[in-house]
Each structure stands twice: as structure tokens, then as C-alpha cells.
Amino acid sequence: MINPTIVTSGNWLKNRQYHTMYTDANNVAEPTPVYAPADAVATEITHYLARMQPFSGEPYVASQFDVRFQASCDVRFWLDHISTLAEPFASLAAEEGPNDTRGAAVHVNVEVKAGDLIGWTTGTDPAHTWDFIVTDQRIIVPFANQERYEGMGELTSLLHAACPYDYYSEEMRAEFIAKIAGMSVRGRETQHLSIRRS
């Protein structure tokens, strides 16, 4: 299942799609490979520690990785909640991750081709989701208070939020759009949402 591009998490809107992974009866997800979706240049790797709270058991802290890419002058994308990095990213990332991601990014310059392996993920725990984010400077998303999103740091990623699948071929786009759905409850069917391409 994929949540739509702009999602609400806690009190915040976020420009990210949550990709929900398959889990077994014990809510365990197998490590899943994550590949570069397009030719790009990796520009940042952030190693950080995230608090996990499984359905049963004690909370724990796990290493997570956020890898950011420049696909063109206007289009950037990043992949978050990667559990383990492939090379050369693993050697370039910081060995230790802080609890706070601010200022923790390591700047890199690594060319990737569509289909290159970036790493593996089991997602967050217990949701078992990982994030795919795209921004496009040519897009201006309208908000009720536009000035807030034009001048406040990370909120600019919402201002330029893009649906990743608008950049795919029509056939591939249709496959991903079919997986966009509302929040599901275990044991119930997920309701698919109809969306309009802009």
C-alpha cells in the first residue's frame, strides 16, 4: 500500500509517500531492496537513530538512513528509513547516527543509474513503512496560508511537492497509482482512493 504524497503525521503535513511493506503474522518484514528510480546524483546521506515501538515488546532505537538525490536542476528525490546501505553509500555515511537529524547530513557526489541498488529496508516498526519524496521547483502547491510555506525552511518541500509517479511511463505509473490507498486496519480491506493527475 502507498499513502498519497502529502500525508498528515501527528500535527504535521509531510511531503512524503509512506510505502507499507508486507509483514508476516508476527508483524515482521523481510529486508527489501531499494533501487534508484532514475538516473541522478546522490548529494546527501544522513545516518540517524529512530525510536521504534513494536506492537509487543520494549521500545528500541534503530539506525536509519536518508539518501537524497538531484535528478535535474528542478527535480530532487530522497529515500528515507533505509535500514542498511549498499556500497558505495555504506562507506560514505557517518558511522554513528545522532538522535537529531539537523546538521547530520554527509554531503556526497555519487552518480547513480536507474535500477542501481541503494540499500535494503524493513521500514519503521511497527508500521513497516519507508518514504519516497519528490520535489520539483516548477510546481507550486497552493495553501490557505501561502506565505508560511514560502518562507519556512523544511515547509518549502511541501510547497514544491510532486507525485513521484507523474515522472514514470504511463504503464508503470498506473501500477503504482493502483497501490495508493487510505489507511488500513489489519484484517480489513483497504479502500483505494481515486486521484486526478494534474
C-alpha positions in Angstrom: 0.0 0.0 0.0 1.1 3.6 -0.7 -0.2 6.6 1.1 -0.8 9.7 -1.0 2.1 12.3 -1.5 1.2 14.8 1.2 0.3 12.9 4.4 -0.5 14.0 8.0 1.8 12.6 10.6 1.0 13.8 14.1 0.4 17.5 13.9 2.3 17.9 10.7 1.8 17.7 7.0 4.7 15.9 5.3 5.7 15.7 1.7 6.3 12.0 1.5 4.7 8.8 0.4 4.7 6.0 3.0 5.3 2.7 1.3 3.8 0.0 3.5 5.6 -3.4 3.3 4.3 -6.9 3.6 4.6 -8.4 7.0 4.1 -11.9 8.5 1.7 -12.9 11.2 4.1 -11.5 13.8 4.4 -8.2 12.0 7.9 -8.9 10.8 9.0 -7.5 7.4 11.8 -9.1 5.4 14.6 -6.8 4.2 13.5 -5.5 0.8 16.0 -4.0 -1.7 15.5 -0.3 -2.6 16.7 0.8 -6.1 17.4 4.2 -7.6 14.2 5.1 -9.5 16.0 7.3 -12.0 19.5 8.5 -13.2 20.6 11.0 -10.6 23.4 12.2 -8.4 23.4 11.3 -4.7 24.1 14.5 -2.8 23.4 13.7 0.9 23.4 10.8 3.3 22.0 11.1 6.8 22.6 8.4 9.3 20.3 8.9 12.4 18.7 6.9 15.2 15.0 6.4 15.3 12.9 5.2 18.2 10.8 2.2 17.3 7.8 0.9 19.3 6.7 -2.6 18.3 3.2 -3.8 18.9 4.5 -6.2 21.5 7.8 -5.7 23.3 10.0 -2.9 24.5 10.8 0.2 22.6 14.3 0.3 21.0 16.5 2.5 18.9 17.5 1.6 15.3 19.8 3.1 12.7 18.1 4.6 9.7 19.4 6.3 6.6 18.0 9.1 4.4 19.6 9.4 1.0 19.0 12.5 -1.2 19.4 12.8 -4.9 19.4 15.5 -7.6 17.7 14.3 -10.8 17.8 17.6 -12.7 18.1 21.3 -12.0 14.5 21.3 -10.7 13.8 17.8 -9.5 15.1 16.2 -6.3 14.1 13.0 -4.6 15.0 11.2 -1.5 14.5 7.8 0.2 14.1 7.7 3.9 14.0 4.9 6.5 16.6 2.7 4.7 17.8 0.1 7.2 21.1 -0.9 5.5 23.0 0.9 2.8 24.7 -0.8 -0.2 28.2 0.3 -1.4 29.4 2.9 -2.0 26.8 4.6 0.2 27.6 2.5 3.3 31.3 3.6 3.3 30.4 7.3 2.8 27.8 7.5 5.6 28.7 8.6 9.1 29.5 5.6 11.3 27.4 6.8 14.2 23.9 8.3 13.9 22.6 11.0 16.2 19.0 11.3 17.6 18.6 14.6 15.8 19.0 14.8 12.0 19.7 18.5 12.0 23.2 19.1 10.7 23.8 15.4 10.4 23.9 15.0 6.6 27.1 14.0 4.9 27.5 15.7 1.5 28.5 13.3 -1.3 28.6 13.3 -5.1 27.8 9.9 -6.4 26.2 9.3 -9.8 23.6 6.5 -9.9 21.7 4.9 -12.8 18.0 3.9 -12.6 18.0 0.4 -11.1 21.2 0.8 -9.0 20.9 -0.8 -5.6 20.8 1.9 -2.8 20.2 -0.5 0.2 17.6 -2.6 2.0 14.8 -1.7 4.3 12.4 -3.3 6.8 10.8 0.1 7.3 9.8 1.6 10.6 8.4 -0.6 13.5 5.5 -1.3 13.9 4.2 0.4 10.7 6.9 -1.1 8.4 6.9 1.9 6.1 9.6 3.7 4.2 9.5 7.0 2.5 9.8 8.2 -1.1 9.8 12.0 -1.5 10.0 14.2 -4.7 10.2 17.9 -5.1 10.0 19.9 -8.3 10.8 23.6 -8.3 8.5 24.1 -11.3 5.5 23.1 -9.1 3.8 25.5 -6.7 1.2 23.8 -4.4 -1.5 26.2 -3.2 -2.1 26.5 0.5 -4.5 28.7 2.5 -1.5 30.5 4.1 0.9 30.5 1.2 3.5 32.8 2.9 4.1 30.2 5.6 5.2 27.6 3.0 7.3 30.1 1.0 9.5 31.2 3.9 9.9 28.5 6.5 12.8 26.0 5.8 11.5 22.5 5.5 8.0 23.6 4.7 9.3 24.5 1.2 9.4 20.8 0.4 5.6 20.9 0.8 5.4 24.0 -1.5 7.1 22.1 -4.3 5.7 18.6 -3.5 5.3 16.3 -6.5 3.8 12.9 -7.1 6.7 10.6 -8.0 4.7 8.7 -10.5 4.0 11.6 -12.7 7.6 11.1 -13.9 7.1 7.4 -14.8 5.9 5.9 -18.0 2.1 5.6 -18.2 2.2 1.9 -17.7 4.4 2.0 -14.7 2.5 4.9 -13.3 -0.7 3.0 -13.5 0.8 0.1 -11.5 1.9 2.4 -8.6 -1.3 4.5 -8.6 -3.3 1.3 -8.1 -1.5 0.8 -4.8 -2.4 4.3 -3.4 -4.9 3.7 -0.7 -6.3 5.1 2.6 -5.1 3.9 6.0 -5.9 0.3 6.5 -6.8 -1.8 9.6 -5.3 -5.2 9.8 -7.9 -7.8 8.7 -9.9 -5.3 6.7 -9.8 -4.4 3.0 -8.0 -1.2 2.1 -10.1 1.4 0.3 -8.4 2.8 -2.8 -8.6 6.5 -3.5 -9.3 8.0 -6.9 -6.8 10.7 -7.7 -6.6 13.2 -10.6 -3.4 13.7 -12.5 -2.5 17.4 -12.6 
